[in-house]
Amino acid sequence: MKIFHNEKYGIIHVTVEGGTETDLNPGFELVIKKIVESDNRRLLLDLGALKYLKSSALRVILDVIREIDRKSGKVVLCSLNLYVKEIFEGNSLKDTITIAESVESGLSSLLRPLKAA
């Protein structure tokens, strides 16, 4: 599994590619931690390559959402398959997480003005 990230328009776009593992590798957590430690407050997570999601990967994603939310930022998850989407929508998380159907709609959502930090 490969983790790619880039920045455009003040948005960090993280893409997971080339695998169907249920647990994201340690590289994912390192990339995410660096993003959270930066001043960036906009993050797009493209998880389209994941078929399932283990609790350890879910924890990393939830931690980054909470931390960026504390900075008055926004995280958008995109391209989720039905199973992974249900993990986020099937409980109280759905009110705190933005899910976009595609990368383009996720980027569009993140281009809107953020609350003051």
Backbone as a printed PyTorch tensor [residue, N CA C, xyz], in Angstrom:
tensor([[[  0.8370,  -1.1700,   0.0000],
         [  0.0000,   0.0000,   0.0000],
         [  0.8870,   1.2390,   0.0000]],

        [[  0.4970,   2.2380,  -0.7720],
         [  1.2590,   3.4720,  -0.8630],
         [  0.4010,   4.6340,  -0.3630]],

        [[  1.0710,   5.5770,   0.2670],
         [  0.4100,   6.7720,   0.7700],
         [  1.0170,   7.9670,   0.0300]],

        [[  0.1790,   8.7430,  -0.6160],
         [  0.6210,   9.9430,  -1.3210],
         [ -0.0400,  11.1530,  -0.6780]],

        [[  0.6700,  12.2420,  -0.6380],
         [  0.0400,  13.4720,  -0.1650],
         [  0.6350,  14.6590,  -0.9030]],

        [[ -0.2280,  15.6360,  -1.1350],
         [  0.2130,  16.8770,  -1.7500],
         [ -0.6470,  18.0150,  -1.2190]],

        [[ -0.2300,  19.2230,  -1.5110],
         [ -0.9780,  20.3910,  -1.0640],
         [ -1.3000,  21.2610,  -2.2600]],

        [[ -2.5540,  21.7010,  -2.3170],
         [ -2.9990,  22.5950,  -3.3710],
         [ -4.1360,  23.4430,  -2.8170]],

        [[ -4.0820,  24.7250,  -3.0470],
         [ -5.1000,  25.6480,  -2.5530],
         [ -5.2320,  25.6050,  -1.0300]],

        [[ -4.1540,  25.2740,  -0.3320],
         [ -4.2060,  25.2120,   1.1240],
         [ -4.8660,  23.9490,   1.6600]],

        [[ -5.0740,  22.9810,   0.7980],
         [ -5.7030,  21.7060,   1.1830],
         [ -4.6530,  20.6070,   1.0700]],

        [[ -4.5000,  19.8310,   2.1290],
         [ -3.6510,  18.6510,   2.0780],
         [ -4.5220,  17.4910,   1.6010]],

        [[ -4.0920,  16.8600,   0.5230],
         [ -4.8400,  15.7420,  -0.0730],
         [ -4.0120,  14.4770,   0.1340]],

        [[ -4.5420,  13.5490,   0.9430],
         [ -3.8740,  12.2830,   1.2210],
         [ -4.6310,  11.1880,   0.4880]],

        [[ -3.8940,  10.4030,  -0.2890],
         [ -4.4840,   9.3030,  -1.0460],
         [ -3.8170,   7.9980,  -0.6460]],

        [[ -4.6380,   6.9950,  -0.3710],
         [ -4.1540,   5.6470,  -0.0950],
         [ -4.3650,   4.8570,  -1.3800]],

        [[ -3.2800,   4.2520,  -1.9050],
         [ -3.3770,   3.5330,  -3.1790],
         [ -2.7420,   2.1510,  -3.1030]],

        [[ -3.1700,   1.3110,  -4.0180],
         [ -2.4770,   0.0600,  -4.2580],
         [ -2.6860,  -1.0310,  -3.2400]],

        [[ -3.7760,  -0.9940,  -2.5360],
         [ -3.9720,  -2.0630,  -1.5750],
         [ -5.3980,  -2.1560,  -1.1060]],

        [[ -5.6890,  -3.2910,  -0.5310],
         [ -7.0100,  -3.4930,   0.0440],
         [ -6.8790,  -3.8840,   1.5060]],

        [[ -5.6980,  -3.6090,   2.0780],
         [ -5.4810,  -3.9750,   3.4670],
         [ -6.5120,  -3.3050,   4.3650]],

        [[ -6.8400,  -4.0030,   5.4270],
         [ -7.8170,  -3.4640,   6.3570],
         [ -7.1700,  -2.5640,   7.3830]],

        [[ -5.8790,  -2.6360,   7.4960],
         [ -5.1570,  -1.8290,   8.4630],
         [ -4.1610,  -0.9700,   7.7010]],

        [[ -4.2140,   0.3190,   7.8970],
         [ -3.2910,   1.1960,   7.1990],
         [ -1.9050,   1.0440,   7.7970]],

        [[ -0.9040,   1.1070,   6.9540],
         [  0.4630,   0.8920,   7.4270],
         [  0.9490,   2.0700,   8.2760]],

        [[  2.0650,   1.8900,   8.9850],
         [  2.5670,   2.9630,   9.8590],
         [  2.8700,   4.2590,   9.1110]],

        [[  3.1640,   4.1700,   7.8300],
         [  3.4100,   5.3700,   7.0380],
         [  2.2200,   6.3090,   7.0320]],

        [[  1.0230,   5.7550,   7.0340],
         [ -0.1890,   6.5680,   7.0620],
         [ -0.2430,   7.3960,   8.3360]],

        [[ -0.0020,   6.7520,   9.4600],
         [ -0.0530,   7.4670,  10.7380],
         [  1.0190,   8.5580,  10.8040]],

        [[  2.2100,   8.2920,  10.2730],
         [  3.2700,   9.3020,  10.2700],
         [  2.8940,  10.5120,   9.4170]],

        [[  2.3500,  10.2610,   8.2330],
         [  1.9250,  11.3490,   7.3590],
         [  0.8470,  12.1770,   8.0340]],

        [[ -0.1290,  11.4970,   8.6210],
         [ -1.2370,  12.1880,   9.2790],
         [ -0.7410,  13.0160,  10.4620]],

        [[  0.1640,  12.4660,  11.2600],
         [  0.6860,  13.2110,  12.4150],
         [  1.4080,  14.4790,  11.9840]],

        [[  2.1660,  14.4070,  10.9050],
         [  2.8630,  15.5980,  10.3990],
         [  1.8640,  16.6560,   9.9420]],

        [[  0.7910,  16.2160,   9.3100],
         [ -0.2350,  17.1540,   8.8520],
         [ -0.8950,  17.8350,  10.0420]],

        [[ -1.2340,  17.0580,  11.0500],
         [ -1.8960,  17.6110,  12.2380],
         [ -0.9800,  18.6070,  12.9470]],

        [[  0.3120,  18.3280,  12.9650],
         [  1.2650,  19.2170,  13.6310],
         [  1.5170,  20.4990,  12.8370]],

        [[  1.1830,  20.5090,  11.5710],
         [  1.3800,  21.7000,  10.7480],
         [  0.2530,  22.6960,  11.0120]],

        [[  0.3550,  23.8380,  10.3770],
         [ -0.6750,  24.8670,  10.5300],
         [ -1.8630,  24.6450,   9.6160]],

        [[ -1.7910,  23.6470,   8.7540],
         [ -2.8690,  23.4170,   7.8040],
         [ -4.1280,  22.9640,   8.5160]],

        [[ -5.2600,  23.5050,   8.0790],
         [ -6.5420,  23.1720,   8.7170],
         [ -7.5240,  22.5120,   7.7580]],

        [[ -7.0560,  22.1370,   6.5640],
         [ -7.9330,  21.4910,   5.5780],
         [ -7.2870,  20.2010,   5.1120]],

        [[ -8.0390,  19.1030,   5.2390],
         [ -7.5000,  17.7940,   4.8900],
         [ -8.5420,  16.9820,   4.1450]],

        [[ -8.1290,  16.4430,   3.0030],
         [ -8.9640,  15.5390,   2.2190],
         [ -8.3290,  14.1580,   2.2800]],

        [[ -9.0560,  13.1800,   2.7990],
         [ -8.5760,  11.7990,   2.8860],
         [ -9.3160,  10.9540,   1.8570]],

        [[ -8.5950,  10.5240,   0.8360],
         [ -9.1580,   9.6610,  -0.2050],
         [ -8.8790,   8.2180,   0.1910]],

        [[ -9.9210,   7.5280,   0.6450],
         [ -9.7880,   6.1470,   1.1250],
         [-10.4210,   5.1480,   0.1690]],

        [[-10.4870,   5.5110,  -1.0920],
         [-11.1340,   4.6700,  -2.0880],
         [-10.5200,   3.2900,  -2.2660]],

        [[ -9.2500,   3.1160,  -1.9280],
         [ -8.5870,   1.8230,  -2.1080],
         [ -8.8650,   0.8470,  -0.9750]],

        [[ -9.4660,   1.3250,   0.0970],
         [ -9.7180,   0.4400,   1.2440],
         [-11.0510,  -0.2840,   1.1100]],

        [[-11.0090,  -1.5830,   1.3110],
         [-12.2530,  -2.3600,   1.3010],
         [-12.8310,  -2.4710,   2.7000]],

        [[-11.9780,  -2.4760,   3.7020],
         [-12.3860,  -2.5840,   5.1030],
         [-11.5320,  -1.6310,   5.9160]],

        [[-11.9020,  -1.4560,   7.1710],
         [-11.1570,  -0.5550,   8.0360],
         [-11.0970,  -1.1450,   9.4400]],

        [[ -9.8850,  -1.4050,   9.9090],
         [ -9.7000,  -1.9200,  11.2640],
         [ -9.7650,  -0.7850,  12.2680]],

        [[ -9.9470,  -1.1490,  13.5190],
         [-10.0900,  -0.1460,  14.5660],
         [ -8.8470,   0.7280,  14.7160]],

        [[ -7.6560,   0.1940,  14.4800],
         [ -6.4380,   0.9990,  14.6160],
         [ -6.4060,   2.1160,  13.5790]],

        [[ -6.8200,   1.8310,  12.3630],
         [ -6.8810,   2.8550,  11.3210],
         [ -7.9970,   3.8500,  11.6130]],

        [[ -9.1140,   3.3530,  12.1020],
         [-10.2300,   4.2230,  12.4760],
         [ -9.7860,   5.2010,  13.5650]],

        [[ -9.0270,   4.7170,  14.5300],
         [ -8.5410,   5.5720,  15.6160],
         [ -7.6890,   6.7080,  15.0650]],

        [[ -6.7900,   6.4070,  14.1440],
         [ -5.9270,   7.4360,  13.5550],
         [ -6.7720,   8.4940,  12.8510]],

        [[ -7.7460,   8.0490,  12.0790],
         [ -8.6080,   8.9720,  11.3480],
         [ -9.4200,   9.8350,  12.3050]],

        [[ -9.9860,   9.2340,  13.3400],
         [-10.7820,  10.0010,  14.3060],
         [ -9.9230,  10.9860,  15.0790]],

        [[ -8.7050,  10.5880,  15.4240],
         [ -7.7930,  11.4940,  16.1290],
         [ -7.4820,  12.7260,  15.2890]],

        [[ -7.2190,  12.5340,  14.0010],
         [ -6.9080,  13.6780,  13.1460],
         [ -8.1330,  14.5710,  12.9650]],

        [[ -9.3010,  13.9850,  12.8740],
         [-10.5230,  14.7840,  12.7470],
         [-10.7170,  15.6410,  13.9950]],

        [[-10.5470,  15.0540,  15.1640],
         [-10.6970,  15.8090,  16.4180],
         [ -9.6740,  16.9430,  16.5070]],

        [[ -8.4220,  16.6500,  16.1760],
         [ -7.3670,  17.6500,  16.2930],
         [ -7.5810,  18.8120,  15.3160]],

        [[ -7.9280,  18.5150,  14.0920],
         [ -8.1560,  19.5800,  13.1200],
         [ -9.4250,  20.3530,  13.4720]],

        [[-10.4110,  19.6770,  14.0300],
         [-11.6210,  20.3590,  14.4920],
         [-11.2800,  21.3490,  15.6140]],

        [[-10.3710,  20.9870,  16.5000],
         [ -9.9340,  21.9000,  17.5650],
         [ -9.2950,  23.1690,  16.9920]],

        [[ -8.7140,  23.0480,  15.8140],
         [ -8.0900,  24.1920,  15.1410],
         [ -9.1040,  24.9410,  14.2750]],

        [[-10.3850,  24.5840,  14.4140],
         [-11.4680,  25.1450,  13.6000],
         [-11.2600,  24.8380,  12.1230]],

        [[-10.6840,  23.6740,  11.8410],
         [-10.4680,  23.2310,  10.4750],
         [-11.5160,  22.2320,  10.0370]],

        [[-11.2280,  21.5750,   8.9320],
         [-12.1950,  20.6200,   8.3810],
         [-11.4750,  19.4580,   7.7160]],

        [[-11.9970,  18.2610,   7.9530],
         [-11.5150,  17.0460,   7.3020],
         [-12.6730,  16.4880,   6.4840]],

        [[-12.3780,  16.1070,   5.2490],
         [-13.3800,  15.4640,   4.3970],
         [-12.8250,  14.1110,   3.9790]],

        [[-13.6260,  13.0750,   4.1590],
         [-13.2980,  11.7320,   3.6790],
         [-13.9880,  11.5690,   2.3270]],

        [[-13.3080,  10.9360,   1.3700],
         [-13.9530,  10.7770,   0.0700],
         [-13.6880,   9.4010,  -0.5320]],

        [[-14.5570,   9.0760,  -1.4860],
         [-14.4520,   7.8490,  -2.2870],
         [-14.5660,   6.5800,  -1.4500]],

        [[-15.3230,   6.6200,  -0.3730],
         [-15.4560,   5.4550,   0.4990],
         [-16.3660,   4.4120,  -0.1340]],

        [[-15.9950,   3.1380,   0.0080],
         [-16.9130,   2.0940,  -0.4320],
         [-18.0340,   1.9760,   0.6030]],

        [[-19.0480,   1.2150,   0.2910],
         [-20.2280,   1.1330,   1.1520],
         [-19.8940,   0.6550,   2.5560]],

        [[-19.0460,  -0.3530,   2.6890],
         [-18.7110,  -0.8990,   4.0040],
         [-18.0040,   0.1480,   4.8750]],

        [[-16.9990,   0.7990,   4.3180],
         [-16.2460,   1.7980,   5.0830],
         [-17.1510,   2.9960,   5.4020]],

        [[-17.9760,   3.3850,   4.4510],
         [-18.9030,   4.4980,   4.6670],
         [-19.8590,   4.1960,   5.8160]],

        [[-20.3350,   2.9620,   5.9040],
         [-21.2570,   2.5770,   6.9770],
         [-20.6030,   2.6640,   8.3560]],

        [[-19.2980,   2.4340,   8.4260],
         [-18.5950,   2.5560,   9.7010],
         [-18.7390,   3.9740,  10.2300]],

        [[-18.6110,   4.9510,   9.3450],
         [-18.6960,   6.3400,   9.7670],
         [-20.1320,   6.8310,   9.9060]],

        [[-21.0290,   6.3520,   9.0820],
         [-22.4120,   6.8190,   9.1180],
         [-23.2810,   6.0390,  10.0990]],

        [[-22.8530,   4.8640,  10.4940],
         [-23.6890,   3.9850,  11.2990],
         [-23.7370,   4.2970,  12.7780]],

        [[-23.1270,   5.3700,  13.2050],
         [-23.1610,   5.7280,  14.6170],
         [-23.1150,   7.2370,  14.7670]],

        [[-22.7800,   7.7070,  15.9190],
         [-22.8120,   9.1430,  16.2030],
         [-21.7400,   9.9190,  15.4510]],

        [[-20.8550,   9.2480,  14.7540],
         [-19.8000,   9.9310,  14.0250],
         [-20.3260,  10.7390,  12.8430]],

        [[-21.4780,  10.3790,  12.3260],
         [-21.9620,  11.0140,  11.1020],
         [-22.1730,  12.5170,  11.2460]],

        [[-22.3630,  13.0000,  12.4640],
         [-22.5710,  14.4320,  12.6610],
         [-21.2700,  15.2210,  12.6860]],

        [[-20.1510,  14.5460,  12.8640],
         [-18.8730,  15.2520,  12.9680],
         [-17.9580,  15.0130,  11.7690]],

        [[-18.3610,  14.1490,  10.8640],
         [-17.5130,  13.7860,   9.7350],
         [-18.2130,  14.1450,   8.4290]],

        [[-17.4670,  14.7810,   7.5420],
         [-17.9840,  15.0880,   6.2140],
         [-17.4860,  14.0200,   5.2520]],

        [[-18.4220,  13.4170,   4.5290],
         [-18.0880,  12.3860,   3.5500],
         [-18.5230,  12.8730,   2.1770]],

        [[-17.5860,  12.8490,   1.2380],
         [-17.8730,  13.2510,  -0.1370],
         [-17.7990,  12.0120,  -1.0250]],

        [[-18.5750,  12.0170,  -2.0640],
         [-18.6110,  10.8790,  -2.9790],
         [-17.3600,  10.7800,  -3.8430]],

        [[-16.7330,  11.9230,  -4.1250],
         [-15.5770,  11.9270,  -5.0160],
         [-14.5240,  12.9060,  -4.5110]],

        [[-13.3400,  12.8210,  -5.0950],
         [-12.2690,  13.7640,  -4.7660],
         [-12.7160,  15.1820,  -5.1190]],

        [[-13.3330,  15.3430,  -6.2730],
         [-13.7540,  16.6660,  -6.7280],
         [-14.7610,  17.2970,  -5.7780]],

        [[-15.7530,  16.5380,  -5.3300],
         [-16.7420,  17.1020,  -4.4040],
         [-16.1260,  17.3560,  -3.0310]],

        [[-15.1520,  16.5380,  -2.6380],
         [-14.4470,  16.7730,  -1.3830],
         [-13.6360,  18.0540,  -1.4300]],

        [[-12.9220,  18.2720,  -2.5270],
         [-12.1550,  19.5050,  -2.6910],
         [-13.0710,  20.7210,  -2.6920]],

        [[-14.1960,  20.6050,  -3.3660],
         [-15.1640,  21.7030,  -3.4160],
         [-15.6460,  22.0630,  -2.0160]],

        [[-15.9180,  21.0610,  -1.2140],
         [-16.3630,  21.2850,   0.1680],
         [-15.2880,  21.9840,   0.9920]],

        [[-14.0440,  21.6310,   0.7650],
         [-12.9420,  22.2150,   1.5350],
         [-12.5520,  23.6100,   1.0680]],

        [[-12.9700,  24.0200,  -0.1050],
         [-12.6490,  25.3540,  -0.5970],
         [-13.5310,  26.4330,   0.0250]],

        [[-14.5840,  26.0290,   0.7070],
         [-15.4450,  26.9910,   1.3850],
         [-14.7060,  27.5970,   2.5760]],

        [[-15.0290,  28.8350,   2.9280],
         [-14.3380,  29.4780,   4.0590],
         [-14.4890,  28.6910,   5.3660]],

        [[-13.4200,  28.6950,   6.1620],
         [-13.4210,  28.0430,   7.4690],
         [-13.7320,  29.0600,   8.5530]],

        [[-14.1360,  28.5510,   9.7150],
         [-14.3090,  29.4090,  10.8790],
         [-12.9450,  29.9570,  11.2870]],

        [[-12.9520,  31.0880,  11.9470],
         [-11.6980,  31.6610,  12.4460],
         [-11.1150,  30.7280,  13.5100]],

        [[ -9.7990,  30.5760,  13.5000],
         [ -9.1410,  29.6840,  14.4580],
         [ -9.0610,  30.3060,  15.8320]]])
